[in-house]
Each structure stands twice: as C-alpha cells, then as structure tokens.
Amino acid sequence: MEEKHLYRFGAFALSPEENVLRRDDEVVSLTPKMFEMLHVLIRHHGQVVDKDTLFREVWPDSFVEEGNISFNIRQLRKLLDDNAQSPIYIETVPRRGYRFIAKVEEVTGVQNGKPETAIDDADTLPQTRQSYFLPAVGIFALVSLIVTAVWFVLGRESETSPILSAPFSSEKLSTDGEVYHAVLSPDGKQLVYTHRRDGKQSLWLRELETSDNIQIIPPSEHFYGGLALSPDGKTVYFVRGAQIGPQIDVFKMPITGGVPQKIIEGTQGWISISATGDKISYVRCPYTDDEYCSLYIADADDGKNERKLVTRPRPIRISDNKISPDGKTIAFGVGQSRTASNDFDLVGVDTETGKERPLTPQRFFNIAYIVWLPGTSDLLLTARTAPDKYSRIWEVKTSSGEAKVLTSDSESYSRLSLDDKSTMLVSTQIDADFQLTVHRLDDPAATPRELADASSVVYAPDGKLIFASLMNGNSDIWSINPDGSELRQLTNNPSSEIAPLVSADNKYIFFNSDRTGKIQTWRMNPDGTDQRPVTSEDGGFP
C-alpha cells in the first residue's frame, strides 16, 4: 500500500500528496502558494523559518517580491483564525522569520487500516538578520501607503463590455506595498509598473503569461506621477520629476527600454493618450487664484500644438483625465475635497470647441482615476463618496448619466487600466498604514516609541495626545500619554470619526463625524462624554 503523509494540528489536517487542507473533514480553499508555505512551516514546526528559506522552497527559480511572503502569511492566519498578536499557529519572529508553534502530529503510513504516528525533529534552518529603522522626526502620524497591483481576469465576452458581464476573478501581482502606478498593454500581455525600494523608484515591464519582470529604467531619486502606453503598446509615456516640487515632466521611450525623451514640462501626474496615438492630454496646476489647475491637449509625439481646454480658479483642482475612444471628448474629475463633502464632479470637455458638460449628476468626495470602456461611451472610475471611507470602482453611462458602484468590499481602489478588448483590468489597492510615533527632541539618539495606529494627532493643553485611529476596525477618537500610558477610546460608533482638535482651555475636543449621514463637526468632553453636533451643514473640518 502506498505510504502517505498527513499533518494534524488543532482542527486541521494537511495532506501533501493531495494538496489539500481540511478543517473538521471540510476542505479549506487556499491558493497553491499558500498551501506550499503552510507545508514548509509545518515541516519545520517549532523552528524559525527565515525568508530566504521560504523564497527557496515556495518560489524556486522565480523572481518575486518580499511582500509576497507577508501577504501569504496574513492570508493563512485568516484561514486558520489565527492572530498575529496572540498566535496559536504562526508566530512572527522579528527580524528573523516565522515559526509554526502549534503541536503537530504527523501520520506517516497505514498499517491494518490504522495510521501509524510519529513526530520527527526538523533540521536546523539557516537564519538571516534584517535591520529596521524609523526616521527621526517629531511626534507625528507616519503615513505609508501600501499599494498592491491587482489583476482582474474576466474572460466571458458579451456584446458590450466583457469585463462587466463575466464572473469575477482576480490575482495579486504585487504584495510588497511598493507599486504605485500600473498600466496594461493594449493586448493584455504586458504590464508596465513603477516600483519603489530603499527610497528609489524604478520602471518595470512584466510579462503576464510567464511572470517575468524586466527593469526598463533603473532606480533613481525621481518621483513618478503617472504612466500611459501608446495604442500599439510599443511606447511608454511616464511623468517624472524631482521628489520636491509641484510640477513634473512628461517623457516617452520604447517599452523595451532606451533613452527617455522629454516632451512636455511642468505638469501633474495625470496623462492620457488618444486611441489614434497622436494626442496627449495632461494637467498643469500653477496654484494661483485665477488659475489653480488647467487641462491641456497637445501632440503626443513631441508636445507641440498645445491647447488649454479647461481652467479652474482656486481652490478647484483637476484630477485624472482620459481621452474618449473617438477622440472627441476628454473626461476629467474636477472639484475640491477640503469641505469633507461630495464636491467633486465628472465632466466631459469637447476637444475641438472646449464646451463642457456634466457626465453624471452623481457627485463624489474625490475622483482618483478614470478609464473609458473600449468601444463604448461608458467609463469606469475609482472614486470615493462621503461618508464612505473606501474608494470604490464605479461605472458611469455617459448617455444617461447613470452612475453605479461596482465594488462593495473593504478595499480602496486607485489606478485603473484596461486592455483594448475590455476583458482584463489592472487596478491598485490602497491600505493606509498610519503610525503615531514619539521621538524625544531632547535626546535625538533615543529609540523612537511607537504608540498606536493613527491617522491624525494633536496635542492637548494638558499634554495628552488626541488622535484618530482605525485600530479597532473603525475610525474613532482616542487619547494617550506621550509615554504610552492611559490609552483610552473616546468615541465608539459605527460611523467614521476623524480630525480631532482640542480647545485652548482643554474643555472640549472637536472632531468630524458622519454618524448622522452627513459630515458634521461634533464636540465632546476630554473624557469622551457629552458628545453632540455643533454644525448642521454637510462638510467642513473643525
């Protein structure tokens, strides 16, 4: 009889021969890489498995980013109902790796219809050490955007847009939180994306069929503001400039690499190439009272024959813009988010006459990115509506103005890119990772103290720190002493409470809340009691 292995731990059983994980005899669904990683950890249970070992055993002969490990560990913990802070299965060993800490029973064979059990010691694994540091600044909310490229593959075709009529499926293309821009080639076979490592950004080409990644621009101190591809997929356009400065320049180069050619100076990051490849649209923001932001169109080859189509005064800004498939209209987002209400519109401008028209009566808190559905007059966009805290993917039918939200998960979507058959969509997801960290100004050499997750923070006159945090899964207002003592939750409501501000006499804490369905300013006592609204209009910050 063929000998088989079975690993039992808790209510789970893992079968390497069947590539199956069961929980109480029910099959648990997990990806092949998640299964392989769990198998490695279980085989070496009780010992630290470093990242080099996981790369070698789970992704042999493949280039993958380090974030793939942490992403799969998080997914495994969810499936196992494990907790990173109080683990019962997978323990994180800081600066070393991971250890499977649960008791494992290994079933190694079958005799007389009954399993024969043995527990074996694993060989000692090599270990590597990694160093981590936090920048030395004052007390602040440290912001890190984790952006993950997501590949939505929807293969069933329809008479309109296949991507809207097919069953949803997706694949993570990057999980290390360092991909900010991604654009899909027209044939859907390649992906161009920016990647950041050690404070420097580079440009990469990924072959989706083979998962091969090729660096086409080496790392530099430059900041990338946007990407676009020519209709034939042979030329990449990118917006790049110094890390400091409001305006950046547009370049183009062959997708296979070469010397970048600057074609337009002094723009923002949003660009679009026409379906014929001869025109490029872009945004400039002088930030003056009369001209806060403007939308332009020019020749895509060299940036000549520039025309200004739209201008808005302070404080109205223009965000993403996309040229329609027929080249007659540019859809763009325009408005402001300073009021904390839905003051952003989706507008279309005629490329010849400059005449504007609203594309939908739906208003948004912010419009991030826009794509036209090929062969139609409809659009997809990533946008957020207050009081929703997530940026979602929307569909807009410009013929009727109907706007419909397509995603309802707990994810925020940002960049969007479609292939020319509308069967594949690349997007990015954003998770905000905010940390409240204390640095001693009287002792710069002292080790910084990380106090809590926080999105904004203010000092109270009595020395306490009042901050907004998502640490309990919802945005609430908290207080804490600078030494980390007396952490206290001041609000506890399913709504979103943000932007705390303490009065000079320390009598009240003001904050924004959407608990009434509108964004309003509220106040409470320093201990969280007597919470009441102080404004009735929608929008505004304290």
Buried (B, 14 or more C-beta within 10 A) or exposed (E): EEEBBBBBBBEBBBBBEEEBBBBEEEEBEBEEBBBBBBBBBBBBBEBBBBBEBBBEBBBEEEEBBBBBBBBBBEBBBEBBEBEEEEBBBBBBEEEBBBBBBBEBEBBBBBEEEEBEEEEEEBEEBEBEEEEEEEEEEEBBBBEEBBBBBBBBBBEEBEEEBBBBEBEEEEEBBBBBBBBBBBBBBBEBBBBBBBBBEEEEBBBBBBEBEEEEBBEBBEBEEBBBBBBBBBBEBEBBBBBBBEEEEEBBBBBBBBBEBEEBBEBBEBBBBBBBBBBEBEBBBBBBBBEEEEBBBBBBBBBBBEBEEEEEBBBBEBBBBBBBBBBBBEBEBBBBBBBBBEBBBBBBBBBBBEBEEBEBEEBBEBBBBBBBBBBBBBEBBBBBBBBBBBBBBBBBBBBBBBEEEEBEBEBEEEBBBBBBBBBBBBBBBBBBBBEEBBBBBBBBEEEEEEEBBBBBBBBBBBEBEEEBBBBBBBBEEBBBBBBBBBEEEEBEEBBEBEBBBBBBBBBEEEEBBBBBBBBEEBBBBBBBEBEBEEBEEEBEEBBBBB
